[in-house]
Amino acid sequence: MGYQEKLKEIKAASGLSQQTLAGKLGVSFVTLNSWINGKSKPTKSGAQTKIDLLHIDYVGHFEVDIKRLKRLKEQAAKHRLTAKQLVKNKNLLDRITLNLTYHTNTIEGSTMTKNDVEKVVFRDETLKNRTQIEQREAVNHRVTLDFLIDELAANQRLVFTPDLIKRAHLLLMNGILSNAGEYRNHGVRIAGSHVPLANFIKIPELIEKLCNELNEETSDCISVLARTHARFEQIHPFSDGNGRTGRLLIFIKSLQFGLLPPIIEKERKLVYYKYLEVAQTQEKYDLLEQLIAETIISTSQQLRD
């Protein structure tokens, strides 16, 4: 694949503006425009390498360098945070809440900007140019996140249970779904996905098994996050809100491990879904592990910016 095609795929997958993409590549808007339109080509190895890496970040690939994955997991493990530390640092908590709420809802289709989320969640404003559902989703997400963080801060050995997951979903989808907090009682499928979802009759049993795995002791935290997240999303226990609930579970389990939680950016939505599907259809979790490790590292960078 040539660099013109790679750049077009990066733009399509990430939704980045041409100006933002040029900034990430360290070139001018005019230069990038020339590359995308095929009027010139990136000839310097540094520019080519940056394009290759961004293509992996936003479009993905299907092979993992085991040594690189090991390094990424070791690097991610250095970024530490606990629930107690978070509740004592209001500025950090607010920044994390804003970023997580914005990105997780945007992944699910919300059109609210980060500034919109800040107004609704922290200033209690009502926006005329956004739907009531979108604004409710943002407020509910903050309420649910606060609930889970407070539960963990009160008890670092928090036990994951079906009731905890149902409570989180109830708070998250309150006023949005009539059956918030209740398992679905019908079959579903995800449009455009080849992943077979769990039979609704088996949901209680499967969620119980998932909670047991979440409660087990482990030395490979990121592996647990990847496996349990992929399984939760394939169980798909609720009629809606599964993605946001699942990412909240990753968040809280990361804090329980003492890790800075990963905030999956909206720009990586395509690769996130791609790696989830590989994990669910092939039981191949290393790509998702790599994404989570990379995201912990990039979350640290987001919070510094």
C-alpha positions as CSV (number, residue, x, y, z in Angstrom):
1,M,0.0,0.0,0.0
2,G,1.4,3.4,-1.0
3,Y,1.6,6.4,1.4
4,Q,-1.2,8.2,-0.4
5,E,-3.6,5.3,0.4
6,K,-2.3,5.0,3.9
7,L,-3.0,8.7,4.6
8,K,-6.5,8.5,3.2
9,E,-7.2,5.5,5.4
10,I,-5.8,7.3,8.5
11,K,-8.1,10.3,7.8
12,A,-11.2,8.1,7.2
13,A,-10.6,5.9,10.3
14,S,-9.6,8.6,12.8
15,G,-11.8,11.5,11.7
16,L,-8.8,13.8,12.2
17,S,-8.8,17.1,10.4
18,Q,-6.1,17.6,7.8
19,Q,-4.5,20.3,9.9
20,T,-4.4,18.0,13.0
21,L,-3.0,15.2,11.0
22,A,-0.3,17.5,9.5
23,G,0.6,18.5,13.1
24,K,1.0,14.8,14.1
25,L,3.3,14.2,11.2
26,G,5.3,17.4,11.8
27,V,4.6,18.8,8.3
28,S,2.7,21.8,6.9
29,F,-0.9,21.6,5.8
30,V,0.2,22.2,2.2
31,T,2.8,19.4,2.3
32,L,0.2,16.9,3.6
33,N,-2.4,18.0,1.1
34,S,0.2,17.4,-1.7
35,W,0.8,13.9,-0.4
36,I,-2.9,13.0,-0.1
37,N,-3.7,14.3,-3.6
38,G,-0.7,12.4,-5.1
39,K,1.1,15.5,-6.3
40,S,4.2,14.5,-4.3
41,K,5.4,11.7,-2.0
42,P,6.9,11.6,1.5
43,T,10.6,10.7,0.7
44,K,12.2,11.1,4.1
45,S,12.3,8.0,6.2
46,G,11.2,9.9,9.3
47,A,8.0,11.0,7.7
48,Q,7.3,7.5,6.3
49,T,7.8,6.0,9.7
50,K,5.4,8.4,11.3
51,I,2.8,7.6,8.6
52,D,3.3,3.8,9.1
53,L,2.9,4.2,12.9
54,L,-0.2,6.3,12.6
55,H,-1.7,3.8,10.2
56,I,-1.2,1.1,12.8
57,D,-2.7,3.3,15.5
58,Y,-5.8,4.2,13.6
59,V,-6.4,1.5,11.1
60,G,-4.7,-1.4,12.8
61,H,-2.9,-4.6,11.8
62,F,-3.1,-8.3,12.6
63,E,0.4,-9.2,13.8
64,V,1.9,-8.4,17.2
65,D,5.5,-8.0,17.9
66,I,5.8,-10.0,21.2
67,K,8.8,-8.1,22.4
68,R,7.2,-4.7,21.7
69,L,4.0,-5.9,23.5
70,K,6.1,-6.8,26.5
71,R,7.8,-3.4,26.5
72,L,4.5,-1.6,26.2
73,K,2.9,-3.6,29.1
74,E,6.0,-2.8,31.2
75,Q,5.8,0.8,30.3
76,A,2.0,1.0,31.0
77,A,2.5,-0.7,34.4
78,K,4.6,2.3,35.5
79,H,1.6,4.6,35.3
80,R,0.0,4.2,38.7
81,L,-3.2,5.5,40.2
82,T,-5.7,4.3,42.8
83,A,-9.3,5.3,43.5
84,K,-8.3,6.9,46.8
85,Q,-5.6,9.0,45.1
86,L,-8.2,10.0,42.5
87,V,-10.9,11.2,44.9
88,K,-8.3,13.3,46.7
89,N,-7.3,15.1,43.5
90,K,-10.3,16.9,42.2
91,N,-8.5,18.5,39.3
92,L,-7.3,15.1,38.1
93,L,-10.7,13.5,38.7
94,D,-12.5,16.2,36.7
95,R,-10.0,15.9,33.8
96,I,-10.4,12.2,33.7
97,T,-14.2,12.4,33.9
98,L,-14.3,14.9,31.1
99,N,-12.0,12.9,28.8
100,L,-13.6,9.5,29.5
101,T,-17.2,10.8,29.2
102,Y,-16.5,12.6,25.9
103,H,-14.6,9.8,24.2
104,T,-16.8,6.9,25.4
105,N,-20.0,8.6,24.3
106,T,-18.6,9.8,21.0
107,I,-17.6,6.2,20.2
108,E,-21.3,5.4,20.6
109,G,-22.4,8.2,18.3
110,S,-22.8,11.3,20.5
111,T,-22.3,14.5,18.6
112,M,-21.4,16.5,21.7
113,T,-18.0,18.3,21.7
114,K,-15.7,18.1,24.7
115,N,-16.7,21.7,25.5
116,D,-20.4,20.6,25.3
117,V,-19.7,17.8,27.8
118,E,-17.9,20.2,30.2
119,K,-20.9,22.6,30.1
120,V,-23.4,19.9,30.8
121,V,-21.5,17.8,33.3
122,F,-19.7,20.4,35.3
123,R,-21.7,23.6,34.9
124,D,-25.2,22.0,34.8
125,E,-26.1,23.9,31.6
126,T,-28.7,22.8,29.1
127,L,-27.7,23.0,25.5
128,K,-30.2,23.9,22.8
129,N,-28.1,22.5,20.0
130,R,-27.8,19.0,21.4
131,T,-30.4,16.4,22.1
132,Q,-31.7,15.7,25.5
133,I,-30.6,12.1,25.2
134,E,-27.0,13.1,24.5
135,Q,-27.0,15.4,27.4
136,R,-28.5,12.8,29.7
137,E,-25.9,10.3,28.6
138,A,-23.1,12.7,29.6
139,V,-24.7,13.4,33.0
140,N,-25.4,9.8,33.7
141,H,-21.9,8.8,32.8
142,R,-20.4,11.1,35.4
143,V,-22.9,9.8,38.0
144,T,-22.0,6.2,37.3
145,L,-18.3,6.9,37.2
146,D,-18.5,8.7,40.6
147,F,-20.5,5.8,42.0
148,L,-17.9,3.2,40.9
149,I,-14.9,5.3,42.0
150,D,-16.5,5.9,45.5
151,E,-17.3,2.2,45.9
152,L,-13.7,1.3,45.1
153,A,-12.2,4.1,47.2
154,A,-14.2,2.8,50.2
155,N,-13.0,-0.8,49.6
156,Q,-9.9,-1.4,47.4
157,R,-10.8,-5.2,47.5
158,L,-14.1,-4.4,45.9
159,V,-15.8,-7.6,44.7
160,F,-17.3,-7.5,41.2
161,T,-20.8,-9.0,41.2
162,P,-23.7,-9.2,38.8
163,D,-25.6,-6.7,41.1
164,L,-22.7,-4.2,40.9
165,I,-22.8,-4.4,37.1
166,K,-26.5,-4.1,37.0
167,R,-26.4,-1.1,39.3
168,A,-23.8,0.6,37.1
169,H,-26.0,0.0,34.0
170,L,-29.0,1.3,35.8
171,L,-27.3,4.6,36.7
172,L,-25.8,4.9,33.2
173,M,-29.0,4.4,31.3
174,N,-31.4,5.9,33.8
175,G,-34.1,7.9,31.9
176,I,-32.8,6.5,28.6
177,L,-33.8,2.9,28.6
178,S,-37.0,1.5,30.1
179,N,-35.2,-1.7,31.1
180,A,-32.1,0.0,32.5
181,G,-30.3,-2.3,35.0
182,E,-32.0,-5.4,33.6
183,Y,-30.5,-8.1,31.4
184,R,-31.9,-8.3,27.9
185,N,-34.6,-11.0,27.3
186,H,-34.2,-11.3,23.5
187,G,-31.6,-12.1,20.9
188,V,-29.5,-9.3,19.4
189,R,-26.8,-8.8,16.8
190,I,-24.5,-5.9,16.1
191,A,-24.8,-4.4,12.6
192,G,-21.7,-5.0,10.6
193,S,-20.1,-7.4,13.0
194,H,-19.5,-11.1,12.6
195,V,-19.3,-11.8,16.3
196,P,-22.0,-14.2,17.7
197,L,-23.5,-12.8,20.8
198,A,-24.6,-14.8,23.8
199,N,-28.0,-16.4,24.0
200,F,-30.0,-14.3,26.4
201,I,-30.9,-17.3,28.5
202,K,-27.2,-17.8,29.4
203,I,-26.5,-14.2,30.4
204,P,-26.8,-14.7,34.2
205,E,-24.5,-17.7,34.1
206,L,-21.9,-16.0,31.8
207,I,-21.9,-12.8,33.9
208,E,-21.3,-14.8,37.0
209,K,-18.3,-16.5,35.4
210,L,-17.0,-13.2,34.2
211,C,-17.2,-11.7,37.7
212,N,-15.3,-14.7,39.1
213,E,-12.5,-14.0,36.6
214,L,-12.5,-10.3,37.5
215,N,-12.1,-11.2,41.2
216,E,-9.2,-13.6,40.7
217,E,-5.7,-12.7,41.7
218,T,-3.3,-12.1,38.7
219,S,0.1,-10.8,37.9
220,D,-0.8,-9.9,34.3
221,C,-3.3,-7.0,34.7
222,I,-3.5,-5.9,31.1
223,S,-4.2,-9.5,30.0
224,V,-7.2,-9.7,32.4
225,L,-8.5,-6.3,31.2
226,A,-8.4,-7.4,27.6
227,R,-9.9,-10.9,28.1
228,T,-12.7,-9.7,30.4
229,H,-13.6,-6.7,28.3
230,A,-13.9,-8.8,25.1
231,R,-16.0,-11.4,26.9
232,F,-18.3,-8.8,28.5
233,E,-19.0,-7.2,25.1
234,Q,-19.7,-10.6,23.5
235,I,-22.1,-11.5,26.3
236,H,-23.7,-8.2,25.6
237,P,-26.0,-8.5,28.6
238,F,-28.1,-5.4,28.1
239,S,-30.3,-4.2,25.3
240,D,-28.1,-1.0,25.0
241,G,-25.2,0.7,26.8
242,N,-22.9,-2.4,26.7
243,G,-19.9,-0.6,25.3
244,R,-20.0,2.2,27.8
245,T,-20.7,-0.2,30.7
246,G,-17.8,-2.4,29.5
247,R,-15.4,0.5,29.3
248,L,-16.4,1.6,32.8
249,L,-15.6,-1.9,34.1
250,I,-12.1,-1.6,32.5
251,F,-11.7,1.8,34.1
252,I,-12.6,0.5,37.6
253,K,-10.7,-2.7,37.3
254,S,-7.6,-0.8,36.2
255,L,-7.9,1.4,39.3
256,Q,-8.2,-1.7,41.5
257,F,-4.9,-2.9,39.9
258,G,-3.4,0.5,40.8
259,L,-3.1,1.3,37.1
260,L,-3.9,4.6,35.4
261,P,-7.1,3.6,33.5
262,P,-7.1,3.6,29.7
263,I,-9.3,6.1,28.0
264,I,-9.9,4.8,24.5
265,E,-10.0,7.9,22.2
266,K,-12.7,8.3,19.6
267,E,-10.1,8.5,16.9
268,R,-9.1,4.9,17.6
269,K,-12.7,3.6,17.4
270,L,-12.1,1.6,14.2
271,V,-9.0,-0.2,15.5
272,Y,-10.6,-0.8,18.9
273,Y,-13.6,-2.5,17.3
274,K,-11.3,-4.5,15.0
275,Y,-9.2,-5.8,17.8
276,L,-12.3,-6.6,19.9
277,E,-13.6,-8.7,17.0
278,V,-10.3,-10.6,16.6
279,A,-10.4,-11.3,20.4
280,Q,-14.0,-12.5,20.3
281,T,-13.8,-14.6,17.1
282,Q,-10.3,-16.1,17.4
283,E,-9.6,-15.9,21.2
284,K,-6.5,-13.9,20.2
285,Y,-6.2,-11.2,22.8
286,D,-2.7,-9.8,22.2
287,L,-3.9,-7.1,19.8
288,L,-6.4,-5.9,22.4
289,E,-3.7,-6.1,25.1
290,Q,-1.5,-3.9,23.0
291,L,-4.3,-1.4,22.4
292,I,-5.0,-1.2,26.2
293,A,-1.3,-0.8,27.0
294,E,-0.9,1.9,24.4
295,T,-4.0,3.6,25.6
296,I,-2.8,3.7,29.3
297,I,0.4,5.4,28.0
298,S,-1.5,7.9,25.8
299,T,-4.0,8.6,28.6
300,S,-1.1,9.8,30.7
301,Q,-0.1,12.1,27.8
302,Q,-3.7,13.4,27.5
303,L,-3.7,14.4,31.1
304,R,-0.4,16.2,30.8
305,D,-1.5,18.3,27.8
